[in-house]
């Protein structure tokens, strides 16, 4: 009897390690059909989930109903499970080097409890080869077992996008891979049981790893081109959006828009591929150039803002600016790798006083992560306003709403151009 059937009959248990934006929806969906153990090392988050509360504010309490799931913060509870899914965050350090500590820590925990016949499936974004070269040896050393002979391994990269209510976990096409044909077959059956659009079987774990990491690398490069064009068009004095719309009238033009590129995927994943490439003796040029351009955008916007203040007869050192939004994208609470934080730092470097608000972000999390104190209220004497994140609440603001916040004539920097229709005279967008 394969492990899929044993899971279905609840003779064996499935575990999910890492219950964030990706792990929790996945765990709950599996728990509609299988018995599940959900592990998160943050005990406070676990207590919330036990009360049917999603700490990430993506799911409703009703999403927890009818789920056969046990939440825990104790890694040893995983010993009761047999099919282990690992979906912990993979980020970068201050030197843009992949930070595998959370992943390797979770892998060691699996190695301590894995048994003969068990499965370990990784979902975290990594560079090609990481699963077999970095993770599997840890499991083998901890468990004194051999992959293939004693336990099976697979890789199925996550594809959930925070804030996307349409392409949820069950509605995406999922890549699956395994260490051998048997592993691939069983892993495919497990995922297919909960997916509406099925799976794509990759020929190997490395192919699956590479497919994931280039998805966001491609987007990063395309956005970097738009960002560079936006800089050029700003100097020329023409509207980037109008240029893109005009070019988009051709059938084979692909529309991408400029903006701040942060978050836990697009602004991170290219460094994983670059890291692997450099290990193999190749210095990637295009990927690196895209990263340089996108990392420069906060500085470009800050300089453009200060220039506008000066041109308006204001002294930057005497100015107060309101930044609206600090999450990495609109209508979510996720602040990971937010480039708005970089933008705020760049503006402050010009000795400008900055107030920051956000209707979705946690005041405590923002201060812990960036040492930025979110302001709960707003004043009425700002020299300029930076609409950094297009939250729904900000998109619905009127011209008079912005006028009430401004000291005199409005200076509005609307990075994504979400309120261009208001016809504000001193208006700028990327």
C-alpha positions in Angstrom: 0.0 0.0 0.0 1.4 3.4 -1.0 1.6 6.3 1.4 -1.1 8.2 -0.4 -3.7 5.6 0.3 -2.5 5.3 3.9 -2.9 9.1 4.3 -6.3 9.0 2.7 -7.4 6.2 5.1 -5.8 8.2 8.0 -3.6 5.3 8.9 -0.7 7.8 8.5 -0.4 11.5 9.1 0.8 14.4 7.0 2.8 17.3 8.6 3.4 20.9 7.4 6.3 22.8 8.8 6.0 26.6 8.5 2.5 28.0 8.8 2.8 31.4 7.2 1.2 32.8 4.0 2.0 29.5 2.2 2.0 26.8 4.8 -1.3 27.5 6.6 -3.6 27.5 3.6 -1.8 24.3 2.4 -2.1 22.6 5.8 -5.8 23.5 6.1 -6.6 22.3 2.6 -4.9 18.9 3.2 -6.7 18.7 6.6 -10.0 18.5 4.8 -9.0 15.0 3.6 -6.0 13.8 5.7 -5.0 14.0 9.3 -2.5 16.9 9.6 0.0 18.2 12.1 0.9 21.9 11.5 4.2 23.1 13.0 5.2 26.7 13.5 8.1 27.5 15.9 6.3 30.8 16.9 4.2 29.7 19.9 2.1 32.9 19.8 1.1 32.3 16.2 0.2 28.7 17.1 -2.1 29.8 19.9 -3.9 32.1 17.5 -4.3 29.3 14.9 -5.8 27.0 17.7 -8.5 29.7 18.0 -9.1 29.6 14.2 -7.3 32.9 13.7 -4.8 33.4 10.8 -1.9 35.5 12.1 -1.3 36.6 8.5 -4.8 37.9 8.1 -5.3 36.1 4.8 -7.9 33.5 5.9 -11.2 33.7 7.7 -12.1 31.6 10.7 -14.5 29.6 8.5 -11.4 28.3 6.6 -10.5 26.3 9.7 -13.8 24.5 10.0 -14.0 20.8 9.2 -10.2 20.4 9.2 -8.5 17.5 11.0 -5.5 19.4 12.1 -3.3 19.6 15.2 -1.3 22.8 15.7 2.0 22.7 17.6 5.2 24.6 18.2 7.1 21.5 19.3 9.1 19.9 16.5 9.1 16.5 18.3 5.3 16.3 17.6 6.3 15.6 14.0 7.4 12.1 15.0 3.7 11.1 14.7 3.6 12.0 11.0 4.9 10.2 8.0 4.6 12.6 5.0 6.4 15.8 5.9 6.0 19.1 3.9 8.6 21.8 4.7 7.7 25.3 3.6 9.7 27.7 5.8 10.9 31.1 4.5 14.1 31.4 2.5 15.5 34.9 2.5 18.8 36.7 2.0 21.3 38.3 4.4 22.6 41.9 4.4 25.2 40.8 1.8 22.5 39.4 -0.6 23.7 35.8 0.2 21.0 33.1 0.6 20.0 32.5 4.2 19.3 28.8 4.6 19.3 28.8 8.4 15.5 28.4 8.8 15.4 25.7 6.0 18.3 23.7 7.4 16.9 24.0 11.0 13.6 22.6 9.8 15.4 19.9 7.9 17.3 18.9 11.0 14.0 18.6 12.9 12.7 16.2 10.2 16.0 14.2 10.4 15.5 13.7 14.1 12.1 12.1 13.7 11.9 10.6 10.2 11.3 6.9 10.0 11.7 4.2 7.3 9.0 4.6 4.7 8.5 8.3 5.4 8.5 11.1 2.9 9.9 14.7 3.0 8.7 17.2 0.4 10.3 20.7 0.3 8.4 23.7 -0.9 10.8 26.5 0.0 12.4 28.5 -2.8 16.0 27.4 -3.2 18.7 27.2 -5.9 18.9 24.1 -8.1 20.6 21.3 -6.1 19.9 22.6 -2.6 17.4 19.8 -1.7 19.7 17.0 -2.7 23.1 18.7 -1.8 22.2 20.5 1.4 19.0 19.1 2.9 19.1 15.4 2.2 22.6 14.9 3.8 21.3 16.5 6.9 18.4 14.2 7.1 20.6 11.2 6.4 23.1 12.2 9.1 20.4 12.9 11.8 18.4 9.8 11.0 21.1 7.4 10.0 19.0 6.5 7.1 19.5 6.5 3.3 17.4 8.5 0.8 15.7 6.2 -1.7 16.3 3.1 0.4 14.8 4.2 3.7 12.9 7.4 3.0 11.7 9.4 -0.1 12.2 13.0 -0.9 10.5 15.4 -3.3 10.3 19.1 -4.2 7.1 21.0 -5.0 7.7 24.7 -5.1 5.0 27.0 -3.5 3.1 29.3 -5.9 0.7 31.1 -3.6 0.7 34.9 -3.9 -0.3 36.8 -0.8 -3.4 38.8 -1.3 -4.5 36.9 -4.4 -8.1 35.6 -3.7 -8.5 34.1 -7.2 -5.4 31.9 -7.7 -5.5 30.2 -4.3 -3.7 27.0 -3.4 -6.3 24.6 -4.8 -6.6 26.6 -8.1 -3.0 26.7 -9.2 -1.1 24.2 -11.3 1.5 22.7 -9.0 4.9 21.5 -10.0 5.9 18.2 -8.3 9.1 16.1 -8.4 10.6 13.1 -6.6 13.9 11.4 -5.9 12.7 8.4 -8.0 9.7 7.2 -9.9 7.9 5.8 -6.9 8.3 9.0 -4.9 7.1 11.1 -7.8 4.0 8.9 -8.2 3.0 9.1 -4.6 3.8 12.8 -4.1 1.8 13.5 -7.3 -1.2 11.6 -5.9 -1.1 13.4 -2.6 -1.1 16.9 -4.1 -3.5 16.0 -6.9 -6.1 15.0 -4.3 -6.6 18.6 -3.2 -5.8 20.5 -6.4 -8.4 21.5 -9.0 -6.0 22.1 -11.9 -3.7 19.2 -11.2 0.1 19.0 -11.3 3.1 19.3 -13.7 5.5 16.5 -13.2 9.1 17.8 -13.4 11.7 15.3 -14.6 13.9 15.8 -11.5 14.1 17.7 -8.3 16.7 20.1 -9.7 14.4 20.9 -12.7 11.6 21.8 -10.3 13.9 23.9 -8.1 15.2 25.8 -11.2 11.7 26.3 -12.6 10.6 28.0 -9.4 13.6 30.3 -9.1 13.4 31.5 -12.7 9.7 32.4 -12.4 10.5 35.3 -10.2 13.9 36.0 -11.8 12.1 36.6 -15.1 9.6 39.0 -13.5 12.4 40.8 -11.7 14.3 41.4 -15.0 11.2 42.5 -16.8 10.3 44.9 -14.1 13.8 46.2 -14.0 13.6 47.1 -17.7 10.4 49.1 -17.0 12.1 50.8 -14.0 15.0 51.8 -16.2 12.7 53.1 -18.9 10.8 55.0 -16.2 14.0 56.8 -15.2 14.8 57.6 -18.8 11.2 58.8 -19.6 11.2 60.9 -16.4 14.3 62.8 -17.7 12.7 63.2 -21.1 9.5 64.4 -19.5 7.0 61.9 -20.8 4.6 59.6 -18.9 5.8 56.0 -18.6 2.3 54.6 -18.4 1.3 56.4 -21.6 4.3 54.9 -23.4 3.5 51.4 -22.1 -0.1 51.7 -23.2 0.9 52.9 -26.6 3.5 50.1 -27.0 0.9 47.7 -25.7 -1.3 48.3 -28.7 1.0 45.9 -30.5 -0.1 42.3 -30.2 3.2 40.8 -29.0 4.2 43.5 -26.5 4.2 42.2 -22.9 3.0 44.8 -20.4 5.0 45.2 -17.2 4.9 48.3 -15.0 7.6 50.0 -13.0 7.6 50.0 -9.2 9.3 49.1 -6.0 10.4 45.4 -6.1 10.4 43.9 -2.7 8.6 41.1 -0.9 9.8 37.6 -0.1 10.0 36.3 -3.8 10.8 38.6 -6.7 13.3 40.7 -4.7 15.0 37.6 -3.2 14.9 34.6 -5.6 17.3 36.0 -8.2 20.1 36.0 -5.6 19.6 32.3 -5.1 20.2 31.6 -8.8 23.1 34.1 -8.8 24.7 32.3 -5.8 24.6 28.9 -7.5 25.8 30.4 -10.8 28.9 31.9 -9.1 29.6 28.7 -7.3 29.8 27.1 -10.7 32.2 29.7 -12.0 29.8 31.9 -14.0 29.2 35.5 -13.1 25.6 36.3 -14.3 25.3 39.6 -16.0 21.6 40.2 -16.9 20.2 38.9 -13.6 22.7 41.1 -11.6 21.9 44.2 -13.7 18.2 43.7 -13.1 18.8 43.6 -9.3 21.0 46.7 -9.4 18.3 48.7 -11.2 15.5 47.6 -8.9 17.6 48.2 -5.8 18.3 51.7 -7.1 14.6 52.8 -7.4 14.1 53.8 -3.8 17.1 56.2 -4.1 15.9 57.5 -7.4 12.4 58.3 -6.0 13.8 60.0 -2.9 16.1 62.2 -4.9 13.3 63.1 -7.2 11.1 64.0 -4.2 13.8 66.2 -2.7 14.4 67.9 -6.0 10.7 68.6 -6.3 10.6 70.1 -2.8 13.5 72.4 -3.6 12.0 73.4 -6.9 8.8 74.4 -4.9 10.8 76.8 -2.8 11.1 74.5 0.2 14.1 73.6 2.3 14.2 69.8 2.7 15.5 70.1 6.3 12.4 72.0 7.2 10.0 69.7 5.4 7.7 67.0 6.7 6.6 64.2 4.4 3.9 61.6 4.8 4.5 58.1 3.4 1.3 56.1 3.0 1.9 52.3 3.1 4.8 50.2 4.0 3.7 46.6 3.1 5.5 45.1 0.1 2.3 45.1 -1.9 -1.3 46.4 -1.8 -4.0 45.1 0.5 -1.8 42.7 2.5 -0.1 43.0 5.9 3.1 41.4 4.8 6.1 43.7 5.3 8.9 41.3 4.4 11.7 42.9 2.4 9.6 46.0 1.8 11.4 48.5 -0.4 9.2 51.2 1.1 11.4 50.9 4.1 14.4 51.6 1.9 12.6 54.6 0.4 11.9 56.0 3.8 15.5 55.6 4.8 16.6 57.4 1.7 14.3 60.3 2.3 15.4 60.6 6.0 19.0 60.7 4.7 18.1 64.1 3.2 17.2 65.3 6.8 13.5 65.3 5.9 11.1 64.5 8.7 9.0 61.5 7.7 5.7 60.2 9.1 4.6 56.7 8.0 1.1 55.2 8.1 -0.4 51.9 6.9 -3.9 50.6 7.3 -2.8 46.9 7.1 0.6 46.6 8.6 1.2 45.8 12.3 2.8 48.6 14.2 4.8 46.2 16.4 6.0 44.1 13.4 7.1 47.3 11.5 9.1 48.6 14.5 10.7 45.2 15.1 11.7 44.7 11.5 12.6 48.3 10.5 12.7 50.4 13.6 10.1 52.6 12.0 7.3 53.8 14.3 4.0 53.8 12.4 1.9 56.8 13.1 -1.7 56.0 14.2 -3.1 59.4 13.1 -2.1 62.0 10.5 -1.4 65.7 10.6 -2.6 68.5 8.3 0.7 70.2 7.4 2.7 67.8 5.2 4.9 69.4 2.6 4.6 66.3 0.4 2.8 63.0 0.4 4.2 59.7 -0.9 1.5 57.2 -1.8 3.9 54.2 -1.7 1.4 51.3 -1.6 -1.9 51.3 -3.4 -4.1 49.9 -0.6 -7.8 50.0 -1.5 -8.4 52.6 1.3 -5.9 55.0 -0.3 -7.2 54.4 -3.9 -10.6 55.6 -2.7 -9.3 58.9 -1.3 -10.5 62.1 -3.0 -8.5 65.2 -4.0 -9.9 67.0 -1.0 -8.7 64.2 1.3 -5.1 64.8 0.1 -5.6 68.6 0.4 -6.6 68.2 4.1 -3.2 66.6 4.7 -1.2 69.2 2.9 0.4 72.4 4.3 -0.2 74.3 1.1 -0.4 73.1 -2.5 -0.4 69.3 -2.7 2.9 67.6 -3.7 1.8 64.0 -4.4 4.2 61.3 -5.3 2.0 58.4 -6.3 4.5 55.6 -7.1 2.1 53.2 -8.9 -0.1 55.9 -10.3 -3.3 54.7 -8.5 -4.9 58.2 -8.1 -3.7 59.9 -11.3 -7.4 60.5 -12.2 -7.7 63.0 -9.4 -6.0 65.7 -11.5 -3.7 67.0 -8.8 -1.4 69.6 -10.3 1.9 68.9 -8.6 1.7 65.2 -9.2 4.4 62.6 -9.9 4.4 58.9 -10.5 7.1 56.4 -11.5 
